[in-house]
Amino acid sequence: MPRRKDQDGFAVLAKRWRVERAISWIMRARRNVCDYERLICHSEARTWTFIALMVRRLTRSPRPPRTSPHPVEPVKAAGKPKPIRIRMQQPQTIRLAPTALR
């Protein structure tokens, strides 16, 4: 951000402060100081997550709505209250192909 002509000395600017604060929050997580991850895709996923977090905080856009992976049956209002039942989906098996470590 360019300095204003009437500004004398250092002054904290709102946008710059938000960016610096967000970067300090990210660096506070020790995993980001050094590369502790075995696979690059783990570090990349973490970096993209923090980028999305910073963009949302800087633009003040609302969070996307959370959707539950399991549909929930509502409790009936009349009569004795019944517990909420969650319908579980069939577990899915994920098979990973072996990869060479870099």
C-alpha positions in Angstrom: 0.0 0.0 0.0 1.4 3.4 -0.9 2.2 5.9 1.8 0.0 9.0 2.0 1.6 12.3 1.3 0.5 13.8 4.7 1.7 10.8 6.6 4.7 11.3 8.9 6.5 8.2 10.2 5.0 4.8 10.6 1.3 4.2 10.8 -0.5 0.9 10.9 -2.8 0.5 7.9 -6.0 -1.5 8.2 -5.5 -3.9 5.3 -1.8 -4.4 5.9 -2.5 -5.1 9.6 -5.0 -7.8 8.6 -2.6 -9.4 6.2 0.3 -9.4 8.8 -2.0 -10.8 11.5 -3.2 -13.6 9.2 0.4 -14.5 8.3 1.4 -14.5 12.0 -1.5 -16.9 12.7 -0.3 -19.2 10.0 3.4 -19.0 11.1 2.3 -19.7 14.7 1.5 -23.2 13.6 4.9 -24.8 13.9 4.2 -27.2 10.9 4.5 -24.2 8.6 7.9 -23.0 9.8 9.7 -26.2 8.5 8.5 -28.8 6.1 7.7 -31.7 8.4 5.4 -33.5 5.9 6.5 -36.6 4.1 4.5 -35.9 1.0 4.3 -32.6 -0.8 0.6 -33.0 -1.3 0.0 -32.7 2.4 1.9 -29.4 2.6 0.1 -28.2 -0.5 -3.3 -29.0 1.0 -2.5 -27.2 4.2 -1.2 -24.1 2.2 -4.4 -24.0 0.1 -6.5 -24.2 3.2 -4.7 -21.3 4.7 -5.0 -19.3 1.5 -8.8 -19.9 1.5 -9.0 -18.8 5.1 -7.0 -15.6 4.5 -9.1 -14.7 1.4 -12.3 -15.2 3.3 -11.1 -13.1 6.3 -9.7 -10.3 4.1 -12.9 -10.1 1.9 -15.3 -10.7 4.8 -17.2 -13.2 2.7 -19.5 -15.6 4.7 -18.6 -19.2 5.2 -20.2 -21.7 2.8 -23.0 -23.6 4.4 -22.0 -26.9 6.0 -23.7 -29.9 4.7 -23.9 -33.0 6.8 -22.8 -36.3 5.1 -25.5 -38.1 7.0 -29.2 -37.2 6.7 -30.9 -36.5 10.0 -34.5 -37.3 10.8 -36.3 -34.5 12.6 -37.8 -35.1 16.1 -41.6 -35.0 16.3 -42.9 -32.0 18.3 -46.0 -33.7 19.7 -45.9 -36.5 22.3 -42.9 -38.1 23.9 -39.6 -36.7 22.5 -37.7 -39.3 20.5 -33.9 -39.3 20.0 -32.6 -38.2 16.7 -31.6 -41.1 14.5 -28.8 -40.7 12.1 -28.9 -42.9 9.0 -25.4 -44.2 8.3 -24.2 -44.8 4.8 -22.3 -47.8 3.8 -18.6 -47.5 4.6 -16.5 -46.9 1.5 -13.1 -48.5 1.1 -10.4 -46.3 -0.3 -7.4 -48.1 -1.8 -4.3 -46.1 -2.3 -1.7 -47.0 -5.0 1.8 -47.4 -3.6 4.0 -44.4 -4.5 7.7 -43.9 -4.1 8.9 -41.4 -1.5 10.8 -38.5 -2.9 
